[in-house]
Amino acid sequence: MHYIFLVTANDGYSIEQYAESWTRASELIQRAPGAQGTRLHRMVGDERRALAIATWESKAARDAAAEVQGPDVQAIIESQADWVTIQFIGEFEAPEWEVLPDSFKGL
């Protein structure tokens, strides 16, 4: 499962500053069973926006982890509330197949 968010940095703040907090929170979240990584992609042509993607083994694993997140994760998230706007785009199932160039296979 992929959980996708659009992150917009408010004036006077940058996506790079947000990325520091994203990384700290992600390192804690990724300790949960079923966590499969996170990515943050800056938008081309708009340095204030980024696409945030969290990947989980299943919706159940993500939901279980969200219920038991420690206070450290919540504190990091809350510390960003005045600096960024986060829009939840949605939950997407991982594809059963991908079409990739040969040079990507095995990476």
N, C-alpha and C positions, 0 to 999 in steps of 0.2 A: 504494500500500500504506500502511496505517495501522498503526503499532506503538503499542500502548496499554498503559499502566502505571498502577497505583494507587500513589501516593506517600503515606506516612503519616509525619508529623513526630513524633519522639519527644518525651517530656516535656521542657520547657525549650527547645524549638526551635519555630520557626513555619514555615508554608508560605511566608510572605514571605521569610524568610531563605533557604530552599531555592530560591525563585524567582530570587534573585540568581545563584546558582550555575548553575541551569538555563539562565538567559539567557546567561551567559558560555560555557557548553559548547555551547549551541545555535548561538551566533554562529560558533563554529569549525566545528561539524558541518555547518552549512548552506553552507559553502564547497565541499562535496563534490558531484561530479556526481550529478544525480538527486535531490538534497535539495529538498523542496518545502514546508518550514516545520514549525514546532512550535507547540504550544499547551499551556498549563497552566491547568486549570480547577479552582478551589477548590470543594469539595463544599458544597452547601447544608446548613446545620445542623451541620457538623463542620469547623471551621476548621483542623484538623490534617491533613486529607486533601485530595488533589488528584488529578485525572485528568490524566495527561501523554500527549500524542498527538504522535507524530512521523510526518510524511507523506513518502513517497518515491515516486519515479517507478516503481520496481519493487523486488521483493525482491532481485534481483541487484545493483541500485545500492546498496541499504542494506547488503547483505552485503559488498560491495567496500569501501565506506566504513569499515565496522567493522574490516576487516582492516588498514587503513592509518591509522587514527586516530592522531594524534600524541600524544606524551606529555602535552601540555597538557590535552587532553580527559580522558585517564585520570586525571591528577592532580586535576582538578576533581571527577570522579566519586568517586574515592577519598576526597576531603576531606569528602564528605557521608555516608560509610558509618556513622559513629557517630551521626549525627543524624537519619537517615530510614531507613525501611524501604520498599523498592521491590519491588512485586509485579508481575511481567509478566503481563498479562491475555491478550495474544495478538496475532497478526498478522491483519489484516483487509484484504481487497481493497477498493479504492476502488469505490464503486458506479458502475455504468454509467449510472445515472440518479438523480436526486434529485427529490423533490417539495418545492418551496419556494413560499412565498407570492409573488405577483407583485411585492411590494415588495422582495424579496431578489434578484430576477433582475437581472443586470448588475452586482452588487456584487463 
